[in-house]
């Protein structure tokens, strides 16, 4: 599937390639977080400059999200365990490392299920509706409600995606079960990727039974905010992923950035 380097390294909103938004910008973000602290600080400064100078393509809301995204990258730089877990889960589900066939299982499986023509059509729809980052936001939200949802987790995510879609699937894609396949394989491979990084003696089952959702939900939230091509136009990602991150002490999102988010998103009660 064609996925251009500009999208992989994107630092501004907007995805136009055939990844459908599922690989937008995260490779570049993880690479910055894997690098020296000086590069991370440069990235923070670049996003700050976008807030100050406001380039023509960047709205105040997008600039504020960019500053918050830079703080998440800095968080990943400082927390190697979270960075490794989020990257492993992302590669397992969406972003196969170059030259390997061990990752990208969600997109590979969906493409095999739909065929190339329908996959291109689905990814075009996914790109225009923020499907993939909406899916991750809904998974993060569902994990936090695991005690109430339990066996209804898959259905809850599918129903939420169906209700929030502003553009319906074509009849052919609906009959092919494209959305259901995407939901189920994302649950499977994201959690598989997270589980593969857990210490010995810990498993998905023990985490869920004990209600210890933090090791599950934080990597999903991180991938969602790094994936979203324009969170200024995506309330679910802001509510279910950005707000918890902004409030999370370990993320160390700066107070000035929090104030900017409150300022530019007055319609979002969670930031206030």
N, C-alpha and C positions, 0 to 999 in steps of 0.2 A: 504494500500500500504506500503510495507516494506521501512522504512527509518531509517537507523541506527544512533546511537548517535554520532559516529565518524564524520559522514557527517554533522550532525546538529551543532556540536561544532568545525568544521574544521577551522584551521587557516592557512592552506597551500593549494595550488591549487590542483585540482583533485577531481572529484566526480565519484564514482563507484556504488552507490546504486540505487534503483529503483525510486528515486525522480526525476531522469532525470536532476538534477542540480537545480530544482525549489526550493529546501529547503537548498541548500548547505551553511553551515557556518553562516547563519543569526541568528539562535536561540542563538548561542554562542556569537555573536557580540552584540545582543540586551541585553543579560544577563550581559555582561561586562559593557555596557553603563548604565544599571540599577543599577549597584553596586557602591561600594565606589570609590572615586577618586583614591585611592592607587592602586586598581586593574586595573583601566584604565591606569594609568601611568606604571604599570608593563607590560601591553599589549604593550604599545608604546615602552617600553624598549626591550621587546622580539623581536619585529619587527626590531628595530634598530640593535639588535645583529645579526639578520639574514642578514642585509645589511653589517655589519662589517665582520662577520666570514664566511658568505656565505656557509651554509650547502650544502652537495652534491646534494640534491634534489631541491635546490632553485637557479634559474638563477638570474643574476643581474636585469633583468626586473621584475621578480616575487618579488624579495626583495624590489625593489622600490615601486611596487604596494602595497606590504604588509605594508610598512611605511605609505603610503598615506591612506590605509584602516584604520590603527590605528588612524590616525588623524580624520577620519570620525567618528570612534567610540567615540573619545574624544569630537567631535562636538555634537554628540547625547547625551553624558553625560551632556554637558553644556546646551543644548537646550531641555528641557523636553517636550515642546509642539511638536517639530518636532519628537522627539523620540516616543511619544505616537501616533502621527498621522501615522508615517511610520510603526510602529509595528502593529497598528490596521489594516491598509490597507493590510499589509503582511499576518496577521492572517486571515483576511476575505477572501483573495484570495488564499493563498497558504498554510499557516502553522497553522493548527488548534491546539489550545492549548490542552495539554494532558487532556483526560477525557471529552472533549466537542465535540459536533457535530455542532457547530456554525460557524466553519471556514473551510478553505481549499476548498472553493466552486469552484474554477477553476478546481482543480484536481479532486474533487469529481464528478463534472458535466461531465468533459471530460471522466473520467473512466466509468461513467454510460452510456455515449453516445457510447463509443468505445467497452466496454466489457474488461474483464481483460486481455485476450491474446493480443488484439490489443493495449491496453493501455501500456502493457509492451514493445511492439515493438515500439510504438511511443516514450516512455520515453527513450528507448535506442538510438533512432535517435536523440531525443532532447538533450540528454547528450553529444553525439559526435559532435553536431553542435552548442552547446551553444544556443539552441533555446530560452529558457525562459529568459535569461538575454538579448539576442538580442531583444526579444519582448519588454521588459521593456525599453531598450535603444531607440527603435523605437517609443514607446509610448511617452517617454519624449521628443524626437525630434519633434514628431507630435504636442504635446501640445504647444510647443514654436512657432509653425507655425499655430496656430489655426485660426487666422484671414484669412489666405490664404487657409487653408484646409477645415474648416467647415465640410460640408457633406461628404468630401472625406477622412476623417480621418481614418476610418476603412480600406478602400481600399488602402490608402497610406501605412499603416503598413503592410497589407497583401502582397502588391506588393514588398515592400522593403525586407520583409522576404523571399519571393520567389526568388528574384534576388540574395540575399546574401547567400542563402543556398548552401553549397558546396557538400551536399549529398542529393539527391532527396528523397522524400517520396516514399514509395511503392505505387503501383497502388491502392491497397486495402485501405490504409490509406487516400490517396488522394480522392478516391471516397466517403469515409465516411465523408469527410469534417473535418478531425482532426485539421488541421491548422486553418481553419476558426473558428471552435468552440473554440479553445484555444484563438485566438485573441479576439473574441467578449466577451467571459466570463471574460478574463483578464481586458479588458476595464471596463466592468460593475462592477466587484467586487472590483477592485483596487480603482476606483473612489467612489464606495459606501463606502468603508472603510475610505477613506479620508474625504468624506462628513460627515460621522458620528462624526468626531472630530471638525468640523467647529463651530465657535461661533454662537449663535442665531442670526438670521437675515441674515446669509450668506448661500448661497447654490451653488451647482455646476453651476446652470444656471446663477446666478448673477456674479460669478467669470468669467465664460467664456464670457458672454455678455460684461462685463467691461474690458476684457482683462487682468484680474488679475490672471495670471497663476502660480505665485510663490507657493501658497499653494498646488497646484496640482503637479507641476513638481518636486519639491525638494524631497518629499517622494518617488516618483517613481525612481528618480536618486539614492537615498540612497539605496533603496531595490536592484536596479540593481547592484550597485558596491559591495554590501555585498553578493549578490547571485552569481555573476560570479565566476566560479570555477578556472578560469585562465585568467585574463584580459590582461596578456601579449600577449595572442594569440587572443584577441578579439577587433579589432579596433573600432567597433561601440560603445562598452561600454566605451572605452577610450575617444572617440571623443564626444559622446552625454551626457555622465554622468561624467566621471572623469575630463575632462577639465573644464566644468562649476563649478564643486566642487572645483577644485584646484584654480580657479580664484575667487571664492566666499569668500568675506571677513569673513562672519560669520563662515565659516567652519574652518578658521585659519589653513589651511594646511601650514606647515612650509616652509620657503624659501628653506631650504636645501633639503627638499623632492621634491619641485618643480624642483630644479636644477637636482636632480637625475633622475626624470622622463624625463626631456629634454635630459639628458646625455644618458640614456639607450634606449630611443625611438626617435632616430634621424629621423626616417621615419615619425613621427607624427608631421605635421606642427603646429597643434593646441597647443601642449606643448611649442614649440619654440616661 
